[in-house]
Amino acid sequence: MVNKISAFVILLFGIHIVSYSQQFEGDLILKEHFGCCSHITRSYGGTLDYPIRDQELSIFSESKINWCRSDLDSYTVMPDKTGNWRFETFDSVLISLKKYDVGFLPILDRSYNGKFAWEGDWYEKYITKVGERYNNVFFYWEVMNEMDLVQSNKTDVYSGYLKSLEKTYNTLKQINNKNQILSTSFGNVDFKMLDYLCDNEGYKYWDIFNLHCYASPEELPKVFSKVKNRMDKYKWTAPVWLTECGMSSADVKGEATNVGFFKELLPVATQKIGINLETTSIAVIRDGKCGYSAMTSSEMDRCLKDVCKNVISVSLDMIKDLSIQSTPILIVSGSECFPMQYFDTVVDYVKKGGTIVLYQGVPFYYDLKKINGTISKVNSSGNKLSKLHMSSLLWWTQDAKKKDVPEVPTVINPFCNYKWEFSKNASARYMTTTHLEEGDTLISLIDAGNEKYIGSVAGIYKLNSTLKGNIIFQTRLGANVNLRGEKEQARRIPRISLISFAYGINKVFLYNFRSREDDLYDIESHFGLVHKDLSPKLSLKAYQTIINFLPEGSSRPKLEINDHLYIASWMLPNDDYIYAVWNPYGLQSVELNGFRKGRIYNYLGEKVKKNKEIVVSDEVVYVVTNKPISIE
């Protein structure tokens, strides 16, 4: 079995694979690679996890989560007034960890009684005591959490940390040369502190490089590349651990989003053009191949649920064949960008009587083109709006200045309850009647401006000329499009894991295990895999699924990216092959060539009907086979 896995690994990482190769020096066979952060060493009056550590670690064990990361706070262990060190809390946590066979990554503290580690002699005493107390128990030691985010007007954090790092390394290695030292968990991706440490050879004092990153899964490689560039520049290498990642499932206040547009303004607008949303299907452009989506999965979940009869996703190529009768509404754009090579297709849809929705900024202001393999925003050539009988008045133009058009309106007249706030960062764009033909009308639903100028910032172009359809628009900027939620949190977990392992990360820790849920909108309170009462969120199920499909002893995933189709593949210890397939930007049909015997599962581990062709999206699909297949 080992020889077969080794042969498969060589196949995966051979030079004939041009789409991707591993960056960091990670083992080719994965071992104890899944972790999670939990405050099991902290109580804070019972609000954190120490009192319920056994309940949590029981779920760790059942879920096969290998590691727990938590703090060795100095105030918990430093001597009391009688001079006695207080190990009771950490000792009891250790008993629980052994009971449930969960590994532990301790985080060494950076300050005590207002003094940093390099101020006074408390730190040397502290690391010596905990190092001796837990010798041959803890073998990995993280030297302080996110020191690159610490600011101080009284001390030089960079040089102070370097001194403490060297002291920690030498002290813990002297206690036990098997101890492995992790750098501080770098949380700022500009890596200024890392550059300082590298300039001063600080990499000599860590065995493992430690990273935090909360970017979306597909953005992680950009951060990894920054780390690798510094390794190459300064000629050092080390295994890399990602000890915090993930996302919060906290709700976003409705007024900060476009939810009101879809749930309040859109029904009013469609009623004015004779469309009953309750009996209407809405199509949303989600083109996985092109990498363009008018709405994210989270936006669709939040904004369109219960608004219409049903919602379908369509690719850009499918627009030309859309039936106006069965899908009379097409959501085209949620930004000022659009791949303009498909603009005429949109015009034809409106010409036939279709209704399009444009819900952010001045539509079609920028073109999206593939440049050097990536989708880039470029200025759109020519005045495309006139083809749709639309026109805009932008506050920075000479024409607008002559009319005293305000950048930030002081007067807002909404037709319904829905409106939004304007600011310098979310200034106004106004739509006008300049290019209307006879028979066309502009029905304004939200007016804005000042005492000198009032213009339409949301409304309907009702067209009855050479174009027969309708255009429902709003020019709002600054809406929060990162709609969170449990489902979006869960969608990201397998993608974070697979991309990280494919790039050579050795261990990945999600932040964190339990949500505090102090406030519905508090981001920090909703990172957990489980709720406050330990009931599971979808994210726990998604994590359990990727752990089951990528168990210890699996080969490191190889990742191929074909346009926007991601295919991770690896071999299980039992000789089965697994392929994880997804497209973060939209729906895409793919063929499973050579797939005969096997099983297909969704990102939550639920069986999917077996077929030689499957539809993938930002929700990972797992294909399990006993023979290699190709996917395209």
Sequence and secondary structure as in RCSB ss.txt:
>XXXX:A:sequence
MVNKISAFVILLFGIHIVSYSQQFEGDLILKEHFGCCSHITRSYGGTLDYPIRDQELSIFSESKINWCRSDLDSY
TVMPDKTGNWRFETFDSVLISLKKYDVGFLPILDRSYNGKFAWEGDWYEKYITKVGERYNNVFFYWEVMNEMDLV
QSNKTDVYSGYLKSLEKTYNTLKQINNKNQILSTSFGNVDFKMLDYLCDNEGYKYWDIFNLHCYASPEELPKVFS
KVKNRMDKYKWTAPVWLTECGMSSADVKGEATNVGFFKELLPVATQKIGINLETTSIAVIRDGKCGYSAMTSSEM
DRCLKDVCKNVISVSLDMIKDLSIQSTPILIVSGSECFPMQYFDTVVDYVKKGGTIVLYQGVPFYYDLKKINGTI
SKVNSSGNKLSKLHMSSLLWWTQDAKKKDVPEVPTVINPFCNYKWEFSKNASARYMTTTHLEEGDTLISLIDAGN
EKYIGSVAGIYKLNSTLKGNIIFQTRLGANVNLRGEKEQARRIPRISLISFAYGINKVFLYNFRSREDDLYDIES
HFGLVHKDLSPKLSLKAYQTIINFLPEGSSRPKLEINDHLYIASWMLPNDDYIYAVWNPYGLQSVELNGFRKGRI
YNYLGEKVKKNKEIVVSDEVVYVVTNKPISIE
>XXXX:A:secstr
 HHHHHHHHHHHTSTT  S    S   SB  S EEEE  TT  TTTTSSGGGHHHHHHHHHHHT  EEEEEE HH
HHS  TTS    HHHHHHHHHHHHHT EEEEEE SEETTEETTSSSHHHHHHHHHHHHTTTT  EEE  S GGG 
  SSS HHHHHHHHHHHHHHHHHHH TT EEE   B  TT HHHHHHHHTTGGGG SBEEEE  S GGGHHHHHH
HHHHHHHHHT    EEEEE         GGGSSHHIIIIIHHHHHHHTT  GGG EEEEEEETTTTEESS HHHH
HHHTTTTSSEEEEE GGGGGG  TTT  EEEEESSSEE GGGHHHHHHHHHTT EEEE SSSTT EEEEEETTEE
EEEE  S GGGGGT EEEETTSHHHHHTT  SS SEEEESSS     BTTB  EEEESTT  TT EEEEEEEEE 
SS EEEEEEEEE  SS  SEEEEE           HHHHHHHHHHHHHHHHHTT SEEEES SB   SSTT GGG
G  SB TTS B HHHHHHHHHHHHS TT B  EEEEETTEEEEEEE TTS EEEEEE TTSBEEEEEET  SEEE
E TTS EE   SEEEE SS EEEEESS  EE 
